[in-house]
Amino acid sequence: MRFFIVLFTLLGTGVFSVSAQGIQFTEGTWAELKAKAKAEDKLIFMDAYTTWCGPCKWLAANVFTDDEVGAIMNENFINVKFDMEKGEGLEIAKTYAVRAYPTLLFIDGSGELVHRLCGAMPVAPFMEEIDQVLQRKDLLIDLEQAYQQQPDDKEVVARYLVALSKACASSGGKEEAFYASLSAEEMMEPYAFRVMQYFPPAVTSDAFLYLAENLEEYTSTFGAEAKDVITNAVMQHLRAALYQEDEDAYPAARAALREKGIPGTEEAILMMDLTYYQRTENWKAYVETATLYIDGFAADDPNTLNSVAWTIYEEVEDENAVRMGLEWASMAKEMEPSYAILDTYAALLFKSGQIEAGKEAAQIAIDTAKAEGTDFSDTEALIEKYVED
């Protein structure tokens, strides 16, 4: 398996707050909300969402409901939310160029955008971002001004680039000029590495080659995140080739990378190969690549094991491959006996013809789902498919 409302009416306005726990969102027209923010001398925090956006729903359910989050947000902001595809949200989306969801906007009472973030994040990093806003540290509006005034200050440029990335805003290629401006000594500076984390350098660039050739030193200084930069850069490069119309583009890009023999790239190549063979429905190569990837890099990662095993359940009929998928699902459940993983394990037992063992595993998955408060209708359907037929 993959993975009472209380209303407070404010005198003299149509503005009211809707609360349960966590963040208390205030409702009203956009004009009324700005007036309220100006009167209270607070920033507006806006959740710019759409009804179909999965990460928007996750953020609303897992972060906005947190009591600690609510305490800070309710004290310091006028919290609002607008659907970007209806009502006033349509015009708000145009005004603030909202193109990714969720986008989190920080706007003053005059309607000026002060800061923005995009994407869902857990409570801890969300609170870190909010703390920065409250301290007025690295706000987008301030960094834009600083960049205009000090375009040659590399630390300022680095902070601006990170803020643009967090906002899902276009950098206009500024990162490439930034990398080109760095000396070898500056390449090892924390501010330069920070940019690499948000803008992995192109694999054909001098910045990437310097990182790869000095990976040991980077790892000693910045930890395992140094290798993550290489992985992300390679995947970004291969993903671009994968989605080209030319069917030879991906194999050619992969071959060129392997020919260079750049340290730390093989893991990322194998990861992208799994996507490539899945897209091309070459299941024999998919299983062979999964074996190489898991044996070399992911034997201790239950989520990867589960993902590959589930793909085999859904797509592969070869008996040996199904047995291998079952083995990986078994490894995953020993490390993390969650409902999703137990459901995969049961599914592969059924697919391999082990009906009684499958029934037992499916019941364990259902019991686990009940304990987790998770829907288990997929497992019930699984039992119906293999047992009641």
Protein Blocks (a to p, Z undefined) as FASTA:
>chain_A
ZZdddddddehiabdcddfehjaddeddfklmmmmmmmnopacddddddfklmklmmmmm
mmmmpmklmmmmmmmpccddddfkgcjllmmmmmnopabdcddddddfkopafbdcedjd
dfklmmmmmmmmmnopaifklmmmmmmmmmmlmklmmmmmmmmmmnopaeklmmmmmmmm
pcfklmmpmklmmmmmmmccdfkbmklmmmmmmmmmmmmmnommlmmmmmmmmmmmmmmm
mmpmblklmmmmmmmmmmnopghklmmmmmmmmmmmmmnopaklmmmmmmmmmmmmmmmm
mklmmmmmmmmmmmpmbfklmmmmmmmmmmmmmmmccfklmmmmmmmmmmnopamlmmmm
mmmmmmmmmmnopafklmmmmmmmmmmZZ
